[in-house]
Amino acid sequence: MQQLTHDEQAIASGARGDGAAAALRIVAEAARLMGAPRLIPVASAHIDGALYHGDSGTLFAEKLVEGGAQVSVRATLNVGSLAPAGCAAIRLPAHERDMARRMMRAYEAMGCEPSWTCAPYQAGHRPAKGSDVAWGESNAVVFCNSVLGARTNRYGDFLDIACAIAGRAPDYGLHRPENRVASLVIDVGGLSEVLRRSDVFYPVLGTFLGRTAGSTVAVIDGLQGCTTEDRLKALGAAAASAGGVGLFHVAGVTPEAPDLATALGHEPPRERILLTPEQVQATLARLSTAGGTDRIDAVAIGSPHLSLAEIAELERLIAGRRLARPLYANTGRHVLAPLEAQGRRKALEQAGVAFVVDTCVVVTPILPEIEDAVLMTNSGKFAHYAPGNTGYAVTYGSLAECVESAVAGRLVREPRAWS
């Protein structure tokens, strides 16, 4: 039976206003449904619920504002449906545009930071290892748990803002240390080192992890010395899109897995999978839905949002050439600002890059309406969501292949050994 403390009871009774009372009651009811014995304080939140999906979401946020609700912890905002920072044009109808704008303003009025990025960890929001937080946005959740070692469940829309206002979250799931222990081992050590050090491998590995593990906590062995933060970001995003993954460990790399035994809680795994080249190839094939065509109508990268390091790699690959197809570079305003200051944004746009800031091409209508269109991407998350959300078929490839295809105006493949 979940019990509220004296302070929590006071908030629920209106001590901090109607908005905070509603938020606390929402969190308490979620705790009851989850079987959580209590609520726990959280250090921060990342809010996914400010993305417009219908008028009810806007009205809910405005009702909280009307009740005087303010976040009680640091709360960053995930992507919205509009792009206040400018860049790519958005084709939302007038009513939806107005409601999306009202929603974004309501969340800012509650004290949320206007970060508008799915990668808050790249914008300085990096909670400490072992701290409890309430984060939404699946890639941010899995990065927070896995790479930073903070503790959060996959908080859905509206529960995320309720936790931020209440400063509390239900004590269940991945907040509890016993639920963070791995029971599945995925051994990639038999694959070539060239592949394990390749950026293009990580969304494929993440897709395999998501489809295989579901919500089971897994530890990956064999990536020691091969990872970067951007590679782990891509791995986690694909895993969270393809399955219910909220946490994974990488032996010898991530903070709760100094070695394989520790990640497993010093118990034998329930299952061990030796990843083979054939399994990698099969997973790779599932990321593309466009079939054998060499048609490319657009390229989209940056899901999760591009880091400065990834922008630098994009610049290196374009090498001053002009693109024959638009390349949509999705990123946050924290990345755009230094690019503008250094004159790099203008140079990339002159080459044919279209920056998408504060949002992304899969959550709001930006891509042009083209019959039988094909989108090329290096993102496992885009590959998963783009067909359903945009109507574009997808071709998956490396960043280098994406750039060369954009330059050529058709699909360009590089020789690669998936072994």
N, C-alpha and C positions, 0 to 999 in steps of 0.2 A: 504494500500500500504506500503510494507516494505521499509524502508529507511536505507541507510548505513551512518554511521558517517564519518567525514573527515578521521580519522585514518583507518577505515575499507576500505574506498575507496582507500586509499594509498596502503594498503596491497594488495587489489585486483588488483591494477595497477602495482604491482611488486616491491614495496618499500622494501620488505623483501625477494625478489627472486621469481623465477618461481614456486617453490614448495608451498610456503606460499600463493602466488596468487591463485594457483589452489585450495588450501584448502579453502580459504575464499570464493571463487566463488561457491564451492560445498555447503558450509554451507548456503550462501545467497540464492542459488537456492532451497535448502531444505526448508528454511524459507518461500520462496514464495509459494511453493507447499503446505505447511502446513497452509498458511494464517497467519503466524506470522508477527506482525507489525514491529518487530525490532529484532536485535541480542542482546544477553546479554553476559557479561563476565562470564567465568566459572573458578572455582578454581582448578579443576583437571579433569582427564579423566581416564577411564579404558577401554583398547582397546581389543575388541574381534576379530578384523579383521586380526590378525596375525596367525590364524589357517588356514592351507592350505586346500582349496577346489578346486583349479584349478590354472593353470598357470597365468591367468589374474590377480589374486590377488597379486601374487609375482611381476609381471611386474608393476602393479599399485604402489606398495610400492617402488620398485626400481626407478620408474619415479619420485616420490616425493623426494627420496634421491638425485637423479641426479639434481633436481632443488634446492638443498640446504635446503630442509625443515627440521626444527627442532621444536619439541614440545615447546610450550610457557608456559605450565603449567605442573604440575606433572602428569605423565601418566604411570600407571602400565599396565602390559601385562597379558592377560588371557592365558589359556592353549594353547600350540602349538601342532603340530603334531609329534614332536620329543621329546626326553627326554635328554637334555644336561647334566642334573645332574645324568644320569645313571639309574640304577635299571632295570625295566622290558624291555625285548627286544621288538622292534617294527618291524612289517613285511611289511613296505612300500617298493614298488619296487624302483629301483635305481633312475629313473627320478623324481618320486614324492618325494623321500627322498631329492634329491638335491634341488628341487624347494622349498620344505618346509624349508630346512635349509637357503636358500637364503632369503626367506621371513622373517624368524625370525631375521636374521642378519640385514636386512633392517630396521625393526622396532627398533632394538637396536641402529642402526646408527642414527636414528632420535631423540635419546635421551630418548626413553621409558625405564622404569626400567625393567630389566629381572626378574620379579617376577614370571611369568608363572604359575599363579594360578587363579582359578575361584572364590577364596575367598580372595580378596585383603584386605578386612576388618579384616581378621585374621593376615595379614602380616603388619599391621600398617597403612594402607591407610584408614583412617576413617574421611571423611570430616565433618565439623561442621554442626550442625542443622541449617537449613535455608539457607545454602550455595547452589549455583547453580553449578552443575557439569555435565559432559557429559560421562556417563558410558554405556558400552555395557556389554553383558552377562546377561541373564535374571535373574539368581539368585542374582547376584551382584547388579543389578538395584533395585530389589524389597527389598533387605536388606538395601541398601543405603537409599531408600525412607522411608521404614517402620520402621526399627530398629534404624537407625542413624538420620533420619529426614532431611537429605540433599535432594536436589531436582534435579531429572534427569528424562528424558524420556528413553524409551528403544531404545537406539541408535544402529543402525545396523552397520554391517561391512562397513568400509571405511568412513562412515560419522563420526564414532567415532574418527578416526585419524585426519580427517579434522578439527573437533572441537578442538582437542588437539593442532594442529598446529596453527590454527587461534586464539585460546583462546576465542572462541565465540560459542554460540549455539543459535538456534532459540527460541524465546520467545513464547512458546505455551505449551499446555498440562500440565504436572505435575510440570513445573516450576512456574505455576501461582497458587497462594494460593486458589483461588475459585474452582479449579479443584481437589484439594486434600481433599475436604470434603466428608465424607462417605454418601452414600444414602441407603446402604443395611446393615442390622444388621443380623449377624449369632450368635445366642444364643446357647452356648454349656453348659450352666449351669445345664441342666437337666441330663447330663452324669455323671457317677461316678467320684469322685475325683481321684480314683486310675487310671482310664483311662486318665484323663486330666493331670496327672503327669507322664504319661508313654511316653518315647521317641518314641515308635512305633506308637503312635496316630498322631503325627504331620504331617508326610507325607500324611496320610490318610485325615486329616483335610484340608491340603493344596490342595490335589487333588479335594476334594469336593468344596473348595473355587474357584479353577480355573474353574471347570466345571460349577459352578453355577453363578459366578460373571462375567466371561469373562474379560472385562477390567473395569468393574464398581468398584469403590472404596467401599470396605466393612469395617465394624468394627466388630470384634469378641468380644463378651461379655461372661464372665464366665471363663476366664483363669487367673484371678488375683491370684498371688501366685503360679502358676503352671509352668511358663515358664522359660527357660534358653536361652542364646543366641544361643546355638546349636539347640535347639528345634525351635526357630523362624527362624533360617537359613533353617532348613528342611521344615518347613511349607511354607516359601516363595518360595523355589526352586520348590517344587511340584506345588504350585499355578501358578507359572510363566510358568511351562512346560505344565500343563493341560489346561491353559487358557491364556488370555492376561494380567494377573495381573501385574501391575507395582508398586502398593502401596496397602497395607492393614493397618488397625489400630487394635490394641488390647487394649480394654478399660482398663485403669489403669496400662498399661504396656509400650506401645510405646510412643515416645516423643510428638506426636501431639494428643494424646488421653489420657490426664490425667483422663478423665471420658467419659462416653458414650455420654453425651450431647455435649461436646466440639468436639468430633470426628464427630458428625453429624451437626456441625455448628449451634447447638441450633434450629434445625428444625426437624420435625418428619421424620422418614425414609420412603422411598418409598416402602420398603418391609422389613419384618422381618421374618426370618426363625428360627424355633426352631429345632435344629439338634437332631435327634432321633437315638437310637441304631440301628434301621433298616436301616437308611440312611448310618450310619457308616459302617455297615456290607456290604451293597451293594457297597459302594465305595471301601472298602477293597478288595472285590472280583474282582473288575476291575483292580487292580494293578497286579494281577497274570495272566499270559497267558499260563502257562504250564499245566493247568488242574489238575487232581488228582494224578499225578505221584509223587513218592518220590525220583525221580532221581535228583541228583545235580552233575553237572560237574565242576562248579567253583562258587566261591562267590566273589562278588565285592561290596565294600563299599567306601564311600568317594566322593559322588556327592551331594552337593558341597564338596570340599576337606576337609579331616579330620582335625580337630583341635587337639592340644596337649591333651585336655581333652578327646576327643573321642579315641585317641590312648591309653591313660591310661586305659580307660574302656575296650578296646580290650585286652590289656595285662592282666587285671584282669580276664576277661572271659576265655582266653586261659589257664591261670594258669599253664604254663610250659608244656602243652600237645603238641603232634604232630598232625598236621592236615592231614587228609586223602585226602582232596581236596584242590587245591590252593585257597588262599584267597588274592585277589588283593586289597591292601590298597592304595587308591588314595589320594595324599596329595601334599603339596607344599614344596619347598626347605627350606622355613622358618621353617617348622616343622621337616623336615628330619635332619637339621643341629644339633639341640639339641639332637635328638635321637642318632645320631652318636657319639656325644661328650660323652654321658652317657652310651654308649655300648648297648643301647636298640634296635637299629636297628638290630644288629647282632643276638641278642637273638630271636627277632621276625622272622627274616628270617630263622633261624635254626628250628623254629617251623613250618615253611611252609608258612609264609606270604610273598607275593611278592609285594614290594613297587612299585607304579607307581607315578613318580614325574615329574612335569612340564606339564603333559598331563593327559588323563584318558582313560579308556578302551572303552568308547563309541564313542570317536572322532577319534581314530586312531587304526589300527589293531594290537592288543596285544593278545587278547584271542585266544587260539588255534582253528583251524578249526575242529569241531567235528559235525558229523551228528546228527540232532535232539537234540542238546545240550540244557541244562537248566542252567541258571544263577540265583543264589539266591542273593538277595540284600535287604538292609534296606532303600534304597534310592527311594523316589518317582520319582525323576528325572530319575534315571537309569531305573526304572520300565517302565517309559513312552517311553524312547528313545532306550533302548537296543534291543528290538525285531527287529526294523527296521534298526538299525545301525550295529548290530553285528550278526544277524541271530539266536541268542539264545532266546529261550522262557524264561520267567521270573517267578520266585516264590518270592513273597514279604514276608518278615518276620522281626522280631525284630533283633537287633544286637546279642542278646543272642542266638536266633534261628539260625542265620547265622553261629555263631561260633560252636554251637553244631552240626549243619549239616555238617560243614567242618571237624570237628573231626570224626564224624561217617561215612562220605562218602555218606550219604543219608539224606533226609529231616527229621528233628526233630522238632516237634512242642511242644510249652509249652501251658499249659492250660491258657486261658485268657478270661475274660468277657468283651465283647465290648458293654458296657452299661454305 
